[in-house]
Amino acid sequence: MHDRLPGIVWAVLYVVAILGMLSLGYHLAISDSRRGLNYIALAIAFSAVISLIADLDRPRVGTLTVEQQALEDVQETMIELKDASEAR
């Protein structure tokens, strides 16, 4: 399938997530803060966003499936309008 995210986008996404988690872990280690639960929630949010992007990148498989019928209907309507305007 040619409409997928390029590999470089995935690489950048993972590098940003890893660097973000490493910096948060470092900050948690050097600070005396008791905000560990906040960091866990943030790590879960990072994971959820990456999982959602991966799932949406494959519209016909995965947890979220996207039907193409609406887009096919729009395409059919556009073709009909084009044919009608050319017939004039």
C-alpha positions as CSV (number, residue, x, y, z in Angstrom):
1,M,0.0,0.0,0.0
2,H,1.5,3.3,-1.0
3,D,-0.5,5.6,1.3
4,R,1.3,4.6,4.5
5,L,3.6,6.7,6.7
6,P,7.2,6.7,5.5
7,G,9.8,5.0,7.6
8,I,11.5,8.3,8.5
9,V,8.3,9.5,10.2
10,W,8.2,6.4,12.3
11,A,11.9,6.8,13.2
12,V,11.4,10.4,14.2
13,L,8.3,9.5,16.2
14,Y,10.1,6.8,18.1
15,V,13.3,8.9,18.7
16,V,11.2,11.8,20.1
17,A,9.3,9.4,22.4
18,I,12.4,7.7,23.6
19,L,14.2,10.9,24.2
20,G,11.2,12.3,26.0
21,M,10.9,9.3,28.3
22,L,14.7,9.3,29.0
23,S,14.6,12.9,30.0
24,L,11.6,12.4,32.2
25,G,13.3,9.4,33.8
26,Y,16.4,11.4,34.4
27,H,14.5,14.3,35.9
28,L,12.6,11.9,38.2
29,A,15.9,10.3,39.3
30,I,17.6,13.5,40.2
31,S,14.6,15.3,41.8
32,D,13.1,14.6,45.1
33,S,9.6,14.9,43.6
34,R,6.9,12.4,44.4
35,R,5.2,12.8,41.0
36,G,6.0,9.3,39.8
37,L,2.3,8.7,39.0
38,N,2.3,11.7,36.7
39,Y,5.2,10.3,34.8
40,I,3.5,6.9,34.4
41,A,0.4,8.6,33.1
42,L,2.6,10.6,30.6
43,A,4.3,7.4,29.5
44,I,0.9,5.7,28.9
45,A,-0.2,8.8,26.9
46,F,2.9,8.6,24.7
47,S,2.2,4.9,24.2
48,A,-1.5,5.5,23.4
49,V,-0.7,8.2,20.8
50,I,1.9,6.0,19.0
51,S,-0.5,3.0,19.1
52,L,-3.3,5.2,17.7
53,I,-1.1,6.5,14.9
54,A,0.0,2.9,14.0
55,D,-3.6,1.7,14.0
56,L,-4.8,4.6,11.8
57,D,-1.8,4.0,9.4
58,R,-3.5,0.7,8.5
59,P,-7.2,1.6,8.0
60,R,-8.4,-1.9,7.0
61,V,-6.7,-3.9,9.8
62,G,-6.2,-3.3,13.5
63,T,-8.5,-2.1,16.3
64,L,-9.9,0.8,14.4
65,T,-11.2,-0.1,10.9
66,V,-12.1,2.6,8.5
67,E,-14.6,1.9,5.8
68,Q,-13.9,3.5,2.4
69,Q,-17.6,3.6,1.3
70,A,-18.0,7.3,2.1
71,L,-15.0,8.3,0.1
72,E,-16.1,6.0,-2.8
73,D,-19.5,7.8,-2.7
74,V,-17.9,11.2,-2.9
75,Q,-15.7,10.1,-5.8
76,E,-18.7,8.8,-7.7
77,T,-20.6,12.0,-7.1
78,M,-17.6,14.0,-8.4
79,I,-17.4,11.9,-11.5
80,E,-21.1,12.4,-12.1
81,L,-20.8,16.2,-11.7
82,K,-17.7,16.3,-14.0
83,D,-19.6,14.3,-16.7
84,A,-22.6,16.5,-16.3
85,S,-20.5,19.7,-16.7
86,E,-18.7,18.3,-19.7
87,A,-22.0,17.4,-21.4
88,R,-23.1,21.0,-21.4
